[in-house]
Amino acid sequence: MDNTNFPSATQHTSAPKKTGIVKNVLIGVLGAAVIGMGGYMAYDKKKDGQTIQKQEAQIATTTDEKSEIQKNFDASLARLDSMTGINGKLESQLTEKNSEITKTKTEIRSILNKSNATTAELNRAKELIASLNGKISDLQADVARLTDENKSLNEEKVVLIADKTKLTTDLEATTVVKQELEKKVDVASTLNASNIMITPINVKSNGKEKVSTVAKRVDKFLVSFDVNNRIAQTGSTDVYVLVIGPDGQPLTSSGTFTTREEGEKTFTAKVPVEVETAKKKSVEFAFAPGTNFQQGNYKIQIYQNGFLIGEGTRELKKGGLFS
């Protein structure tokens, strides 16, 4: 029957055949895709390997470059260190250059201490090292120049010290000569005493005075003498007078003075004298011991400038029964 709903035999056999074709196409497409993906992955892996190799080469190059820069920097520091001893002596004159070098060294170290320094930074480090070497060369030149200047100054100092030593020696010799001359002049300017007179005076109850040689009647001595010196400087000087009794002892002591040859001595009277160069000056003073004079010889010693410049004697007699 032609109008039946069951499929015909022809229709039943064509459907499975079509489905198989589609499946095969899909398998082919998927296989191609898998092969393509594998090829892409192999290509991509190869490309990544090449990139990694390139990066590793760049890293190696960068590392070598950084190492070379570090080596150059170390060499610069070695040059700088070799100047430390001299530079220390000239530090005050090279402070400005040392400051510039310190700044440059700090910046170079900052770059070299980076683990991932860029090419630009490494190039900057190269420039800084070149600049550092230039500064070091300038510093070396300055040190050499200053060293030469210091050497010249030291040589001049040696000459000046020698000159000073000679001048000091000459001055000392001159000073010795001057002191000797001053001493001679000082000694030579000592006064001379002359015309020494010792007059024993008896003072009457009415105040009148007369000369007496009788010991018990003498109340005082009138001492007079002249002093002069042709080179003595005009001015005041002290003359010391000692009155020594018959027993060899000073009658009184008003103090002490220093002599050039006898040390300390006591004096009876200190008489100020106004001296005029090359002019004779008369000196007179009276001496009363406050006790009775004794029979015998009395000595008068006159000192000036530490020297004994004159002396005289006077005898007092015992006197008669009615004297």
HELIX and SHEET records of a PDB file:
HELIX    1   1 ALA A    9  ASP A   81  1                                  73    
HELIX    2   2 THR A   84  LYS A   89  1                                   6    
HELIX    3   3 GLU A   91  GLN A   93  5                                   3    
HELIX    4   4 THR A   95  LEU A  112  1                                  18    
HELIX    5   5 THR A  119  ALA A  188  1                                  70    
HELIX    6   6 ALA A  215  ARG A  217  5                                   3    
SHEET    1   A 4 GLU A 209  VAL A 211  0                                        
SHEET    2   A 4 ASN A 192  VAL A 203 -1                                        
SHEET    3   A 4 LYS A 220  ASN A 228 -1                                        
SHEET    4   A 4 LYS A 281  PHE A 287 -1                                        
SHEET    1   B 4 ALA A 269  VAL A 275  0                                        
SHEET    2   B 4 GLY A 235  ILE A 244 -1                                        
SHEET    3   B 4 GLY A 296  GLN A 304 -1                                        
SHEET    4   B 4 PHE A 307  LEU A 316 -1                                        
SHEET    1   C 2 GLY A 255  THR A 259  0                                        
SHEET    2   C 2 GLY A 263  PHE A 267 -1                                        
END                                                                             
